[in-house]
Amino acid sequence: MYSFGFQSLLLNTASREIGRHINPAKGHFSSVLNLWKGLDQLKTEQFTRCKQKIFVSKSFDATDQETLDPVTNTENVKSDINGSVNESTIVYTDGSCLDNGQPNARAGIGVFFGTNDPRNVSEILPGIATNNRAELSAAIRALEIIPHGDIEIRTDSNYLITGITIYIKKWKTNNFKTYSNKPVKNDDLFKKLDYLISSRTGAVKWTLIEAHSGDFGNTQADILAVEGSKLNPV
């Protein structure tokens, strides 16, 4: 167990190392992922002008834990903003999986642009049904719907954001293998997500939202994802 003083030292060091990735937008700072080897949980600091809040979002699928390697070099960190975002389309994405990890699992995706917005999506996830695949697929659908221009994707998935903003660069250099030389889980979806980001003309901003915090957009995306998981397969 780390002492309070040592935890503070790690927090300060990590914040300085990736401080250059903080970007102002509409009077607040976007979520910044603070990762370091040795801590047993992934934590996120969300900054506003007047306060700092630290929280842990919902957990990864247990079977996908090893996909995310320990971070030892912050130079591998990809900013959570791909490009320069000014006025952007804001969309909330979420994934849901009933009986996650079981043979009869059913997953759905939710994409929420706004109340009664015709672009909203509630779909069942085809193929392998896991929560993480649903989270990745929801983000993919958002980028497919808005293929160009600036977009901000708000999600409560640590797995999604850390994978696509931090680990993807390393995976692309080692044939999508983990630090233990095992295949990266869900590499097909990470590759598709990376392609959509790199081929678009606008910037992509990723914002981590605390799960089940009462955030309206996140709640609506969750509802759409749950409804999608209950639909009949196409």
Backbone hydrogen bonds, N-H to C=O, Kabsch-Sander energy under -0.5 kcal/mol:
donor,donor_aa,acceptor,acceptor_aa,energy
7,Q,3,S,-2.3
8,S,4,F,-2.2
9,L,5,G,-2.0
10,L,6,F,-2.4
11,L,7,Q,-2.5
12,N,8,S,-2.6
13,T,9,L,-2.5
14,A,10,L,-2.8
15,S,11,L,-2.3
16,R,12,N,-2.0
17,E,13,T,-2.2
18,I,14,A,-1.9
19,G,15,S,-0.5
19,G,16,R,-0.6
21,H,18,I,-2.1
22,I,19,G,-1.8
25,A,28,H,-2.5
28,H,25,A,-1.1
29,F,47,F,-1.1
30,S,23,N,-1.2
32,V,45,E,-1.8
34,N,43,K,-1.2
35,L,33,L,-0.6
37,K,71,V,-0.8
39,L,36,W,-1.1
43,K,34,N,-0.8
43,K,41,Q,-0.6
44,T,55,F,-1.7
45,E,32,V,-1.5
46,Q,44,T,-0.5
46,Q,53,K,-2.2
47,F,45,E,-0.6
48,T,51,K,-2.0
53,K,46,Q,-1.7
55,F,44,T,-1.5
57,S,55,F,-0.5
58,K,156,D,-0.5
64,D,61,D,-1.5
65,Q,62,A,-1.1
67,T,64,D,-1.4
68,L,64,D,-0.5
68,L,65,Q,-1.3
69,D,67,T,-0.9
72,T,70,P,-0.6
76,N,73,N,-2.0
77,V,74,T,-1.4
78,K,165,T,-2.1
82,N,204,V,-3.2
83,G,81,I,-1.2
85,V,83,G,-0.6
88,S,86,N,-0.6
89,T,150,D,-2.2
91,V,152,E,-2.7
92,Y,112,F,-2.6
93,T,154,R,-2.2
94,D,110,G,-2.2
96,S,108,G,-2.5
98,L,106,R,-3.2
100,N,97,C,-0.8
101,G,129,A,-0.5
102,Q,99,D,-2.3
105,A,102,Q,-1.9
106,R,98,L,-1.8
108,G,96,S,-2.8
109,I,123,E,-2.8
110,G,94,D,-2.9
111,V,121,V,-2.1
112,F,92,Y,-3.2
113,F,111,V,-0.5
117,D,114,G,-2.1
120,N,117,D,-1.9
121,V,111,V,-2.4
123,E,109,I,-1.8
125,L,107,A,-3.3
130,T,128,I,-0.8
134,A,130,T,-1.7
135,E,131,N,-2.3
136,L,132,N,-2.3
137,S,133,R,-2.3
138,A,134,A,-2.1
139,A,135,E,-1.6
140,I,136,L,-2.1
141,R,137,S,-2.3
142,A,138,A,-1.9
143,L,139,A,-2.0
144,E,140,I,-2.0
145,I,141,R,-2.2
146,I,142,A,-2.0
151,I,203,A,-2.4
152,E,89,T,-3.5
153,I,151,I,-0.5
153,I,205,K,-3.1
154,R,91,V,-2.9
154,R,152,E,-0.6
155,T,153,I,-0.5
155,T,207,T,-2.3
158,N,58,K,-0.5
158,N,156,D,-0.8
161,I,157,S,-1.9
162,T,158,N,-2.9
163,G,159,Y,-1.7
164,I,160,L,-2.2
165,T,161,I,-1.9
166,I,162,T,-1.7
167,Y,162,T,-1.9
168,I,163,G,-1.4
170,K,166,I,-0.5
171,W,167,Y,-2.6
172,K,168,I,-2.1
173,T,169,K,-0.5
173,T,170,K,-1.3
174,N,170,K,-0.9
174,N,171,W,-0.7
176,F,171,W,-3.2
178,T,182,K,-3.1
181,N,178,T,-2.3
184,V,176,F,-2.3
187,D,184,V,-1.1
189,L,186,N,-0.7
190,F,186,N,-2.0
191,K,187,D,-2.5
192,K,188,D,-1.6
193,L,189,L,-2.6
194,D,190,F,-2.5
195,Y,191,K,-2.2
196,L,192,K,-2.3
197,I,193,L,-1.9
198,S,194,D,-2.5
199,S,195,Y,-1.8
200,R,196,L,-0.5
200,R,197,I,-0.7
204,V,82,N,-1.1
205,K,151,I,-2.7
206,W,80,D,-2.8
207,T,153,I,-2.5
209,I,155,T,-3.1
209,I,207,T,-0.5
213,S,210,E,-1.0
219,T,215,D,-2.5
220,Q,216,F,-2.3
221,A,217,G,-2.2
222,D,218,N,-2.1
223,I,219,T,-2.2
224,L,220,Q,-2.3
225,A,221,A,-2.2
226,V,222,D,-2.6
227,E,223,I,-2.5
228,G,224,L,-2.1
229,S,225,A,-1.9
230,K,226,V,-0.7
230,K,227,E,-0.8
231,L,228,G,-1.3
